Structures are given as C-alpha cells and as structure tokens.
Amino acid sequence: MNTTHDFCLHRDSFGKLIFTGSNGEAHEAVPVRAFPIGAPDSGIALVDAHGHELAWIDTLADLDAERRQLVESELASREFMPVIERIVDVSGFATPSTWTIITNRGETKLILKGEEDIRRLAAPALLIADSNGIQYLIRDRGALDAHSRKILDRFL
C-alpha cells in the first residue's frame, strides 16, 4: 500500500483511471471515500478492480492539482449513481444494446457497450456502466421482478 503519494494517475484511452505505483506497476484504480458524508475530502482509498488498496490519501489537499482533479472527477462520476428498479426492455441481446430502465430517479435509457460493463459487486449487487460513463446500481438483482431478472441473466 502506498501512503507517501509517490504514484502517478492518468486516464487511459477508455477513460479509466490508471494508477502507476513507484514500482512501475499499473492498475485500473477507483477512489473510495471512507467517510463520504462526515469527511468527504479525507480518508480516500485508491483500490484496484478486486478491491485491494493501492494507496491511501489522508486528505485531497495532500495531492497536487492534477492528481486531485483526477480523483475528484472520478468520485463525482461515481457518486451520481441511479439505482435500477426495473429493466423494461432491451433493443437486443447482442451488444451494444439500448436498455429502457426505471430507476429511483425516473425512466431512462442506457447504452450497454459490452458485457464487461456489468460489474459484480459484493453479492448480490451489480454496477452497470453506460456508454456515457454513468454508473447504475442494482442493489439486489434477486429483488428485481422476474422480467428484469430474465433480461439481466442474458447478459451475465
């Protein structure tokens, strides 16, 4: 784990945040706030795709402007996370496909570029990234109605 801030951050050609440690190893990174409400600018972990901590940031002010902006923009994109309550329809079962969904913020459409954009979180949750980078959460796929589960199962 890195706590001295001797790491690099950049976005790859797919817009993913890439962490490169002092050993030269690169990983896709996700910033996670320890206390998102009580201390949103303090206690931020950079974790890899498996949830392993790559670096700990005591406070965003400890970072230079470029890295701080990357972390803040990644946090902002992750924190707007509508919750999918129902999958109404999909344009087809091959990707890319357009999904009509009902979320906790209303009805919308998302474009799923590929099955890899559906990420499994701690069971039974899923995170779906659309082509615009918006993350949609399914808290419990088993709690979805039968029609929604049937559609989702075709992509998993």
SULSULMO-V135868 format. One line per field, one symbol per residue. phi: phi as a letter, one per 20 degrees, with the letter a starting at -180 (. if undefined). A space follows every 10 residues. Layout:
BEGIN
phi: ???
END
This chain:
BEGIN
phi: .dcemebdcb defenefddc ffenfdbfcc ecefcfefbf ecmddddefe nefebddfbg ffefgfffff ffffffffee cfefdadfac freddfbdde cddfdoebcc defagfedde dggdeccdde fenfedddfb ffeffgffff ffffde
END
